[in-house]
């Protein structure tokens, strides 16, 4: 049985941990990030990986930084065959990449070298990509730049959001990760350097990135709304009041001379808004402090006036 140390934090990493747990690559130790404030009450909450690991009786260590000598010595003492990293959230210094005997295997939610960084799933949707995928690679000093073991490609549905796509990629990636470990052990999987062409980045998103850019064309606005959901969330303002947008579709109504962001038709089937080119229909919205509602129910509680311009 291989000695595997698993590093992961968010929901995306849970299927990989769960799949490995019932194999010869069951982690004997799991590292995750500290509890973070979450929910309306901002109470500290354990990472999804920590919860999943503890439910399965796996030993968990919480680490906030690799900079302390204590953490480095702990990792060096583990006698590990593999370090397996799935959306952990910390960059490994080069000294730690020399510890595991058989490799440092990272699962990334894009077809590298596209979308290196923290937000690859969001980036694929924001750019309107028709397909994306998952990659396993050997970690290197540069972020997401290591040589590639295996990749799998999936189509992106034109209506799915980043959260929905992430769930599909997490399951696909878990299977690919296990296949990669098996192939390495069988001696039939040598990583290949990433191509120099096609490199792009997907930096970490902030709440401000969710502001809807109404001046873009309708397809780009639609891709922005679904690419920002569920995190950091797509939003706009109506007369200074925050409104979160959960779902929209491009619409065939011509906006005429209406400025981008103008409410053209606040109808029960969708709130139609002018974009820089074309229109979108907002299907599911949420006022601050309220629950998400379909358009018809939303406008009954929040009357949106035709001709008002959404924005900051």
Secondary structure, DSSP 8 states (H G I E B T S, - for coil): ---EEEEE-SHHHHHHHHHHHTSTT-EEEEEE---EEETTTTEEE--HHHHHHHHTT--EEE-S-S-SHHHHHHHHTS--SEEEEES--S---GGGGGSSSSEEEEEESS-TTTTBSS-HHHHHHHTT-SEEEEEEEE--SSTT-S-EEEEEEEE--TT--HHHHHHHHHHHHHHHHHHHHHHHHTT----B---STT--B-----GGGGB--TTSBHHHHHHHHHHTTTTT-EEEEETTEEEEEEEEEEE----TT--TTBEEEEETTEEEEE-SBSEEEEEEEEETTS--EEHHHHHHHS---TT-B-B-
